[in-house]
């Protein structure tokens, strides 16, 4: 069942989104060769709790950390720990914030220093696929239009889309209906109406689309070892179109 949010509830999510965006900014500032993913997790937790919120992910179905840290071939759900970043790596930092009863969810994939041009292009195209999906969010469109926008940009850029993992509704729960695949066809699936709040999250691989779940039960990697990128925003459907609740000011 899709739970629509009132204007007051969306305002709470908007405030949570500002906390989340500030957390991603702090993480980006800390990124450099030699930093560990555990250190990034500590920075995020302090920033979130210091803002009067709590990390959505910590303890969620037993997840042991405050954020997901997913370097290189890790697509999603990487667990922070002693892994030390190196020049030329990329890393997806996925952050959830729970504020006054509502969750917001956003992720960004960052380069660590200078990266290979093909990988820089992967990041650029994946971010552009998220932007295209957001532009497709407006009353009267359907979820298939959103996924199709991702598909057109990502595959048009010569990359492959992860199909086993999807975006989702978000709000009172971290994961709500509906599920949001990153592919079409357009004109299908649920109708977009004001009050829906959606976590849109393209996951795009430099190689093939196939994935593998590691033995920790969380970490998802590309089957062929290719680099993956992951970008995500929480977006509200409005009467006029949409509002990105986790927008970063850069």
N, C-alpha and C positions, 0 to 999 in steps of 0.2 A: 504493500500500500504506500502510495506517495504522500508524504506529509508536507503540506504547504505551510509556509511561514508567514506570520503577520508582519506588518511594518515594524512593530516594536521588536519582534524576534530577529528580524533582519538587521535592525540597528545593533542589537547585541552581537550578532555575527560580524557586522562591520567593525565593531571595536575589537573583537577577537582577531579579525583579519589584520588590523593594524599592528597588533602584538606579533602576529606571525610574520608579517612582512619585515618588521624590525629585527626579528630573530634571524631571518635569512640574511639580512644585511650584515648583522654581526658575524654570522658564520662566514660570509664571503670575505669580510675583512681579515678573518683569522686564517684563511686558506693560504698555505705556502708549503713547499717541500719540507718534509720532516715532521709536520703536525700529524698526530694520530687521530683516528676516528673517535676514540674515547675522549680525547680533549675537545673535539667538536661537540660531542654529546653533552659534555659538562657545560660548555659555553651556552648551548641552547637551553638546557634545563634551568640554568641560573637566570637567563634572560626571560624565559617564560614565567617562572615562578616569581621573579622579581617584579613582574608586571601584573601580579594578582591573578594569574591563570595557572593552569596545570597542563602538562604534556598529555595529549590525547593517547599517545601510543604506549606509554609506560604501564606495563601490566596488562595491556589489551591482549586477551587470549594468551597471556603469559609472556608477551614480548618484554625483554629485559631492559630496554633502554628508552630514552626520551625521544630520539629521532631515529630514522633509518639512514644509514650511510652506505651508499652503493657505488663503489669505484669500478671504473673500466667495464669489464664484462658482466658485472652484477647489474641486473635490470632493476630490481626492487627488493626491499625488505632486508637489506644488509644490516647486520648487527654491529654496532660500534665496539671497538676493542683496541688491541695493540697495533693494528695495521697502520703503517706510517706512509703517508702520501709521498710520491716522488714527482719530480719535474716531468711534465708530459702526460700525467694522469688526468682523467676526468672523474668527477664524483657527483652523484645525485644525492642531494640532501633533502629528505622528505620530512616535513614538520607538520604535526597536528597540535592545535591549541584548543583547550576546553575552557571556555570563559562564560560564567554565569549561566551554565546549563546547556550551552551550545558549542558544537565543534566546528572548526574550520580546518581545511587541509590544503597544503600547497607544497610543491617540490620544484627544485631548480637543479640543473646539471651545470657544474662549473668546471672550467679548465684549471689545472694547477700549473701555472707558468705557461710556457709555450707548448702547444700541442700540434700534432700532425695536421696538415691542411685538410685531409679527408675527415678527420675527427672534428675539427672546427666546423666544417660544413655540416656534419651530422647534428651538432648542437644548434647551429643556425636554423636548419630545416625543421628540426623538432620543435624549437620555440615558435617558428612560423606556423607550424601545424596547429599548435595550441591557439595562437592568435586567430587563425582561420576558424577553428572550432568555436571560439568565443563569439566571433562575429556572426556565426550561424544561430546563436541563441537569441530567439525572440518569439513572442507569442504567435502561434499559428504554424511555426516550423515543428519538425519532429526530431526525435533523438537520432534517427537515421541520417538526418541532414548534418548533425553535429559530427557523427563518426565519419561520414563521407568526406567532410571538409578535411579532417585529419588525413584520411586515406589519400586524397588527391594530392595534398602537399607533400606528405612523407614519401609515398611511392613515386610521385612525380620527381622528387629529388634524388631518386635512385637508392632509397633505403627500404627496409622492411618493417612492418608493423607487428608488434606482439599481439597475439589474439587470445591467449589464455587468460590474460589479466585485463581488467577494464576499470573505467571510472565508475562513479556511484553517486547517489544522493548523499547528502550530508546535512547535519543539523543537530537535532536532539540526540541522535546516535552518530557514531563515527561513520558507519556504513549503513545507509538507508536505500530503499528502492528509489529510483530504478537503477539497474546496471546500465553502463554506458560504454559499449564497444567503440573502439577507435577505427571503425570501418562502416561502410554503408550496408544496404543501399539507401539512397535518399528517399524521403517521403514515406518512410516506414517507422514503426515503433511508436512510443508514447508521444502524445501531443504536448508541446511546451506551453505552459500557462503561468501567469504571474504568481509569485509566491514559491515556486520551485527553487531549491538551492542544490546545485550540482557541483561535484568535484570532477572536473574535466582533466584527464591525465594521459596524454600520448606517451607511449613507450615505444621507442623506435631503435632498431638495430642497424649497425653498419653492415652486418652480414645477413644470414638467414633469420627467419622469424622464430625458429624453434627455441624452446626454453628447457631448463632443467632445474628442479628443486634440489638443493643440497641437503645433506643429512641432518643439519640443525633444524630442519622443518620450517625455516623462514626464508633463507637466502635463495633468490631466483637468479640464475645466470643464463647467458646465451649458450645454446648447445654447442655452437661452433667456436666459442671463445672470442667472438667479435665484440667490439665496444658497443654499449647501449647508452641511450640518452632518455631522460624522463623529465618532463615539465608538467606542472599541475597548478591550476587555480580553482578556488571555490567561487562560483558564479551564481548570482541570483537572477531569475527571470523577472523582469519588471513589465509594467504596462507598456512602456515605450520600447523595450528591447532587453537589455541586460545590464548588470553591474558586477564588475569584478571586485569581490570582497577582500581578496588577498593581494591587491595590486601593490607592486613595489615601485617606489619613486626613485628612478635612477637617472 
